[in-house]
Amino acid sequence: MIRRIICTVGTSLLTNADRPWHGWRPPTTLPDLYEVTQWLSKADPSSASAETNTLRALEIDASDELAFLSSDTEEGRFCAEALRTSYEAHGLNAFVATVRELGYGADAFTRGLKGLVDITLRLVREADERCQQPVLCATGGFKAEIAFLNLLGALRGIEVVYLHERHRQVVRLPRLPLTWNDEFVLRHEEFFRWIDEQPRRSEEVESWLSARPELRFLVEDDDHGHTLLTAAGDLLFKAAKERRSMGPRAIWPMADARPPMEKNHLSRVEHHRPEGWQRFMNHLCSIDCVSSVRYDESVRGGPKVRVIDAAKGAIGLRFGEAGADLPLRVETTARGTEQCELVATYFRKIR
């Protein structure tokens, strides 16, 4: 399945050491964009920036689409544009989306976080419409920005990945079944819709809050006599609306009752087998929804785990390090894109 990787962008491309513009700090004049993109095209992605390091670990494919989320700062837009240019030069489809008001000013930062939620949900919705798999890459950018993407991923059921500068492997944050948030919004939907329509005077909002005190932690006052949803309240409301429009979440597929030894078709083929392959195969074949596992050379390249045929429940999986990995075709009882992606997400956690 083609991925739309939504990647927050920070300034590590400018501020990390060992580059021609070493020591750059705002408000110093930015280096030449062409110079930066030329350097970036030849640099080691594991050290060039936080974003390139994460994308390296994700093993992006030529079919993947990259959406770089820039802060509303000069250096944020600069780094996002440099990354876009570099990846487009390598044949990938990439674009930049700037989150308005997401910058250094504390007064506007809450509005910036709301803008981050709006843009991210729009990009995710577009990915769903195009049958792309959305992935939230929350490595670069402001810490609050990263925290909100993590929460958005949990509420919306989207995979969130992260990579610290000293890590070699990407960390996949677990999806959480936070359906209670949807129910909370539904119980107070009239209030959420009312306060979201336009700025409301604080005295008006108090008439609601006096009867619904549990909503107080989701609102805040501005400097003009209005009470608004906080960035967290806004996220909760919009994520719940998105969940309702999607219908019920995919459920884990039915079990294949055959014993694990009957699912393992790997031993019949001669091929390289990385260290630990037997333990891995035992684990994989013991998963209830797995029907068969066999060697498949066509799985090489692209993401380590990907859906091959959603209608038949076939998932491609590579075990081991790149260049010495074992390509596998895993047949499962899953059917359809949603259920296959649910299983694929679980497979990504197997070691």
Number of C-alpha atoms within 10 A of each C-alpha: 17 18 19 25 26 24 26 28 32 24 22 18 26 24 16 16 14 10 16 12 17 11 12 16 13 10 8 8 9 15 13 10 14 11 12 21 20 13 15 21 17 10 14 13 17 18 17 21 25 25 30 21 24 28 22 15 19 20 14 19 15 13 14 20 22 23 23 24 25 29 29 17 15 13 20 23 22 22 25 27 20 21 26 20 22 20 20 14 13 10 11 18 17 20 18 20 20 19 24 19 21 24 19 12 10 11 12 13 18 18 18 22 25 24 19 27 24 17 17 24 19 13 18 23 16 14 19 14 9 11 14 19 21 23 19 24 28 25 27 25 20 17 12 12 21 20 12 19 26 23 19 23 24 20 24 25 18 22 19 25 24 25 22 14 15 9 13 13 14 18 16 16 15 17 19 13 12 12 14 11 15 20 12 14 20 16 11 13 15 10 16 19 12 12 17 13 8 10 15 16 16 16 12 12 18 14 10 13 15 11 9 12 10 9 17 16 11 15 18 14 14 13 7 9 12 16 20 21 23 19 22 19 20 22 24 23 22 22 24 23 16 17 16 13 8 12 8 8 15 15 11 14 18 13 14 17 10 14 12 20 12 11 21 21 13 17 10 9 9 8 10 11 14 13 13 11 16 13 10 15 17 14 13 21 22 18 14 18 20 27 24 22 24 17 22 16 12 10 20 17 14 15 20 22 22 24 23 18 16 18 12 15 24 24 25 24 25 24 21 17 11 12 8 13 18 21 23 22 23 24 20 24 20 28 17 14 19 15 19 27 22 18 23 20 18 13 18 14 11 10 12
